[in-house]
Amino acid sequence: MRNNDMSHLRQPVRLLQWTLRAWLIAGVALTVGGCSLNQKYSSSEHESLSLAPQDLEEHGIAFISPSMAIGNEEDRQTLALVFSSTLHEERPDIKYLSLPETLGAINRAGLAGDYRRMFDDYRHTGIFEMETLRKVGDVTDARYLVQLKLASFSQQTRGRYSMLGFKLFHTKNANIRLFFQVWDAENGTIAWEGVEELNLAMDTFNERDITFTTVVEETARNLIALLPKSEEVTAERDADDTEAVDPPRGASPVLANKAKEL
C-alpha cells in the first residue's frame, strides 16, 4: 500500500530533477559563454628569388591550377577563389586573372593539351616546362603565374566539459599546410615562394566544424601580406591603417569605434 501511495510522487520528482539540470546547464552556459577559447598558431616562411617590390604591380599575375592533397581534389576551385578574392581585397594595386579567367584564356588559345602536359610533367619533376609557361603568360597578358599547392588539411572535433551527461563544449581544430609559388613566365623560374602552416582551435557550443574556407582565408591573408610591395603601396597602406584607427576630430564615437574594429 505504501508503494502505491508513493508512486504518484515519482513523476513530479523526475520533472524537478530535469528542470534543475536544465537550469544548471543554462547557468553554466551563460557563465562561460563569453569565455570560449579561440587560438591560432601559424608559422610562415618565404623567399624572394628575383621578384622586385614593383614587379607584381607593373606586370600582373594569373592564377593557374592548384595542386591538391589526396582527398581535397574537389576543393581546387575553392582554394583558388579564396586566394584571388583575398588578393583583390589586400592588394588592389595588383592586376590579376582568377583561375576561371586563366583557364578560359588558355582554352580559347587552343592550349588545353599543352597545359595538361605541363602539369603532368610538373607532378613528376616539380618544374613547369618553359615554353608552355611562356605561352600561358602571353595569352593571359601576365608575366607572373601563381601556383598554389595544398600539402595537407585536416579537421578534428573533441567533446569537452561534460556535466550531468551533457557535453557543454566541443573543441574544434583545423590544420593546413600550403605552398605559394610565383613563377616568371618569361624565363621559367620561380620568382618568389612562401609556405604557411596554420592551426586554428576553438571551444564552442556549436557542433559545426571549422570550415575549409575559413582556414584558407586566414592562410591567404598571411601569405599575401608577405608579397613584395613598392614604397608607394606601403605608404598608402600605412596611411589607410592610420585613418582607420584615428578618425578625424569631432567624429561620432560610434563611427570611431567602428573604425577601430575594422
N, C-alpha and C positions, 0 to 999 in steps of 0.2 A: 504493500500500500504506500510506503514511504517513497519507493522508486517512482510510482505513478505521480505522486504529489510533486516530485522534483523535476519531472520531465518537462513541464511547461516552462521551467526557468532556463533550460539549456539554450534554446534559440535566442532569447534576449542576451544571454551571456556571450554567445558566439558573436552576435551582432556588435556587442560592445567591444569585444576583442578586435574585430576587424576595423571598427571605427577608430579605436585608439591607434592601431597600426597605421591606418591611412593618415591620421593627423600627425603621427610621429614622422612618417616619411615626408609629408609635406613640409613639416617644420625643418627637417634636415635639409631638404632641397632649397628652401628659402635662405637658410643659414649659409650654405656653401655655394649657392648659385652664382654668387659673384666671385668665387674663388676657383673657377675652372682654370686649369693649367694649360697654357699654350707654350710650347717650347719649339725652338728652331735651332738646328745645328747645321752649319754649312761650311764647306771647305772648297775654295776655288783656287785654280792656278791658271795662268795664261802666259803666252809668249808672243811678242810681235817680231816676226822674222823679217818682213820687208814692208809692212804696212805703215805708211806715214800718217800723221794725225789728220790731214786733209783729204786723203785718198778716197775714203768712202763717200764723203760729201761731193767730191768732184766727179767720180766715176760711177757711183751707184752699185747696187748689189741685186742679185736674183737668187731666190731660194730654189735649190734643186732637191730631189727626193731624199728624205732622211733614211738612214739605216736604222733598223729597229731590232731590239732584242727579241728572241723567240717568245711568242705568246702575246706580243704587243704590236703585231703587224697591222692590226686594224686601227691602231691609234696614229698611224703615219700622218694622215691629213690633219688630225687634231694638233699634233706636235708642231707641224709647220704653220698652221693657222695661228696658234697662240704666239709663236715667236714673231711672226710678221706683224701681228696686231700690237704686240708689246714694243717692237721696234718703231712702229708708227707713233706710238704714244711717247716713248722715251727719247727717240732721236728723229724728230720730224725734219731735221736737216738732211737726212739721208734718203735719196730716192731709191725705191726698191720695187721689185716684182715679186708678188706672192707665188707660192708653188703652183696654183692653178694657172696663173698668168704665164709662168715659165713653161709649164707643160704644153699650154696652148700654142705658144710661140714655137716650141720645138716640133710639135706635130704639124703645124702649118708649113714649116720649112722642110718637111719630109725627113726629119732626123730621128724619128722614133726608133728605128732599128739601130742606128749608131749609138743612141742614148742608152738603149738596153744593153748593148755590148760593152759600153763603157762601164756600166755598173757591174756587169758580170766579171769583168777584169778587176774592178775595184775590190770585189769580195775576196779575190784570191791574192791580190798584191797590195791593197791599200793605196793604190795610185790611180788617178783618173788620167786616161790617155789624152795627151796634149792636143792633138788635132781636133778631136771631138769637143774637148773642153773649150777650145777657141771658137768653134762653130756655135756652141751654146751661148758663149759670150756675145758673139756677133748678132744672133737672132734676138737676144734679149736686150741688146744695147746696154749691157752691164759688164764692166771689166771684172768685177768680183762676184764669186758664186759661193753661197753659204750652204754648207752641208752639215746637217745635224746627225749625231749618232747616239741613239739611246742604248746605253750599255746594260742598264738594269732598272727595274721599277717593281716595288713590292708594297703591299698594304697588309696591315695586321690589326686585329681588334682583340682586346682582352678586357674581361669584366673585372671591376674593382669595387671595393667598399660595399659589400653585401650587408644587408640588415633585414632581419625578420624574413629571410628567404628571398628578398628582392635585391637586385644589383642596381645600386644607385648611380654608379658611374661606369662608363666604358672608356678605356684608354685606346685611342686611335693612333696608329703610327703609319707613316708613309715615307718611303725612301726612294731616291732617284739618283742615278749617276749618268751624266750626259756630257758628250763632247760637242764642241762648236768649232768648226773649221771654216776659214775664209780662203778660198782658192783664187789665185790670179789667173784669169782665163787667157791672158796674153802670153805668159811664159810657162804655164802649167805647174806652178809652185804653190805651196801653202804659204800665204802671206801672214796669217795670224791664226792662233788656235787657243782655245781655253777649255777647261773641264771643271765641272761643278758636281759635288756630291752634297745632297741636301736631305736632311731628315726632319720631318715635321711630326710633332706629338701633341696630343691634347686630351684632357679628361673632359668628358661631356655626357649629358643625359641623352643626346641624340645617338641613335643607332647607325646612322649613315656613315660610311667610310669617308676619309679624306680623299677627294676625287683626284684623278689623274690631271685634270685641267688645273686644279688649284696648285698642285705641286709644280707643274710645268710653268705656270705664270710666275711663281716665285723664282724658279731657276732662270727663266728668261730675263727677268729684271736684273738679277745678279750678274749674269754673263754679259748682257748688253751694256751694262754700266762700265764694264772693263774695256770696251772697244775704244780705240784711239779717237780723240776728237781735237779739233783745232782750238786755238786760244779764244777765237771769237765765240765758238759754241760754248766753251766752258764759261766764259764771262757772261753770256746771255743766260745760261742755266743758273749760275750763281745769283744773278740779278732776280730771276723769277723766284728762286727759293727765298731770297730776302724779302721780296714783296709779299709772298705768301705768309711768312712768319711775322713780319712787321707791317701791318696795314697802315694806311695814311692816318695822321692825327685827326681825331674827330669821327672816325669810322664807328659804325654801330658795334657795340660789344658782341652782339650775336654774329655779325659778319667777321669780327676779329677772331672769335672762337672757331668759326668755320674755316677761316684761313689757316689757323694753326693746325686744325685737324687734317687739312689737305697737305 
